[in-house]
Amino acid sequence: MQVQPSAPRFQIAVTADGLQALIPVKRSFFAMLFMTVWLCGWAYGWHDVAGKVFGAGLAETPVFLAVWLTAWTCGGLFAVLSLLWQFGGRELLTANAASLTYRAELFGIGLTRVYAADQIRALRVAPITAEGAAFNRAGMPPFVGKAFGPLVFNYGAKTIRLLQGTDEAEAKALVKHLAERLPRAATAD
């Protein structure tokens, strides 16, 4: 069987702000199905314990149940966010001579980080760590915790990792496009 090479999933456009790469979420149908089923069990557990906590009154509620319900609620919110990211998330990267702008969006609402182009050094692609691969497989949004993408650069005394929705080959293609727009010092070691 002949295996056809994959085209990159990102889209490149030249906008008024510079070169923009739109990277859709790498959907994991297994993660989406698992999260949906897990959330059904989560809702049952939450409803059962919430009835005990709020039905008994705060003075009679065991501390353990109140703490458990709080942690369970946080876990459920995290799972809902992850599921929503799978359905409506995307990453945007915009490069020009002045800045590199990264935005992670969920249904158009997102978090934007702007990096001064003259402070970026050693723009490169690095392998994703085992921790990052597990985080990415779980379908976690990049604005939850530490970023684990393969696009890497030094920014001051920190190493920045972006674009968890790409793999190494896609990131290499993106670096070539970005190098055309960023100052030469950004891509030099």
C-alpha positions in Angstrom: 0.0 0.0 0.0 1.4 3.4 -1.0 1.4 5.9 1.8 0.8 9.5 0.7 2.6 12.3 2.6 0.5 14.5 4.7 0.0 18.2 3.9 0.5 20.6 6.8 -2.7 21.4 8.7 -1.8 25.0 9.2 -2.9 27.8 6.9 -0.7 30.8 6.1 -2.0 34.2 5.2 -0.4 37.7 4.9 -2.4 40.2 6.9 -2.0 43.8 7.8 -0.3 42.6 11.0 2.2 40.4 9.2 2.4 36.7 8.3 -0.3 34.8 10.1 -0.4 31.0 10.6 -3.7 29.5 11.7 -3.3 26.1 13.4 -6.4 24.1 14.1 -6.6 21.8 17.0 -5.4 18.3 16.4 -8.5 16.5 17.3 -8.4 13.2 19.2 -11.7 11.4 18.7 -10.8 9.0 21.4 -10.1 11.8 23.9 -13.4 13.5 22.9 -15.4 10.2 23.4 -13.6 9.4 26.7 -14.2 13.0 28.0 -17.9 12.8 27.1 -18.4 9.5 28.9 -16.2 10.6 31.8 -18.3 13.7 32.2 -21.5 11.7 32.4 -20.0 9.8 35.4 -18.7 13.0 36.8 -22.1 14.6 36.7 -23.7 11.7 38.5 -21.0 11.8 41.2 -21.3 15.6 41.5 -25.1 15.5 41.8 -25.0 12.8 44.4 -22.5 14.5 46.7 -23.8 18.0 46.1 -27.2 16.7 47.3 -25.6 15.5 50.5 -23.5 18.6 51.0 -26.2 21.2 50.3 -29.2 19.1 51.6 -27.7 18.6 55.1 -26.8 22.3 55.7 -23.3 23.6 56.1 -23.1 23.0 59.8 -23.8 19.3 59.4 -21.7 18.7 56.3 -18.6 16.5 56.7 -15.5 18.5 55.8 -14.3 15.7 53.6 -17.4 15.9 51.4 -17.1 19.6 51.0 -13.4 19.4 50.1 -14.1 16.5 47.7 -16.9 18.4 46.0 -14.7 21.4 45.5 -11.9 19.3 43.9 -14.5 17.3 41.9 -16.0 20.5 40.6 -12.5 21.8 39.5 -11.8 18.5 37.7 -15.1 18.6 35.9 -14.5 22.2 34.8 -11.1 21.2 33.5 -12.6 18.3 31.5 -15.3 20.5 30.0 -12.6 23.0 29.0 -10.6 20.2 27.4 -13.6 18.9 25.5 -14.6 22.4 24.3 -11.0 22.9 23.1 -11.3 19.8 21.0 -14.4 21.2 19.4 -13.6 24.9 18.9 -9.9 25.6 19.7 -7.2 27.0 17.4 -3.8 28.6 17.7 -2.7 31.7 15.8 0.8 32.9 15.3 1.5 36.3 13.7 5.0 37.4 12.8 6.4 40.7 11.6 9.6 42.7 12.1 8.4 44.1 15.5 6.8 41.1 17.2 5.8 37.5 17.3 2.2 37.2 18.6 0.8 33.9 19.8 -3.0 33.5 20.5 -4.8 30.5 21.7 -8.6 30.8 21.0 -11.6 28.8 22.1 -14.6 29.8 20.0 -13.0 33.2 19.4 -12.2 34.0 23.1 -8.6 33.6 23.9 -5.3 34.5 25.5 -2.7 36.5 23.5 1.0 36.8 24.2 3.2 39.2 22.3 6.9 38.7 22.1 9.3 41.5 21.0 11.0 40.3 17.8 14.3 41.8 18.7 14.4 39.8 22.0 13.7 36.4 20.3 16.8 34.2 19.9 17.4 30.7 18.5 14.0 30.1 16.9 14.0 26.4 16.3 12.1 23.1 16.5 12.7 20.8 19.5 11.3 17.3 20.2 8.2 17.3 22.4 9.0 15.9 25.8 7.2 12.8 27.2 5.3 15.0 29.6 4.3 17.3 26.7 3.2 14.4 24.6 0.9 13.1 27.3 -0.6 16.6 27.8 -1.2 17.0 24.1 -2.8 13.6 23.7 -5.2 14.4 26.5 -6.4 17.4 24.4 -5.6 20.0 26.9 -5.8 23.7 25.9 -2.4 25.5 25.7 -3.6 28.2 28.2 -3.9 25.6 30.9 -0.6 25.1 32.6 2.8 24.9 30.9 3.0 24.9 27.0 4.6 21.9 25.4 4.7 22.6 21.7 7.7 21.9 19.4 8.2 25.5 18.3 10.9 26.8 20.7 12.8 30.1 21.1 14.8 31.8 23.8 13.2 35.0 25.2 15.4 36.7 27.7 16.3 34.1 30.3 13.4 31.8 29.5 12.8 29.2 26.9 9.3 29.5 25.3 7.5 26.6 23.7 4.5 27.2 21.5 2.1 25.4 19.1 1.2 22.3 20.9 -1.2 21.5 18.0 1.6 20.8 15.6 4.1 18.1 15.3 7.8 18.5 14.5 7.5 18.4 10.7 4.8 21.1 10.7 6.8 23.2 13.1 9.8 23.0 10.8 7.7 24.3 7.9 6.4 27.1 10.1 9.9 28.1 11.2 10.9 28.6 7.6 7.9 31.0 7.0 8.5 32.8 10.3 12.2 33.3 9.6 11.3 35.4 6.5 9.4 37.9 8.7 11.4 38.1 11.9 14.7 39.9 12.3 17.7 37.8 11.4 18.9 37.7 15.1 15.7 35.8 16.0 16.7 32.7 14.0 20.5 32.8 14.9 21.8 30.8 17.8 
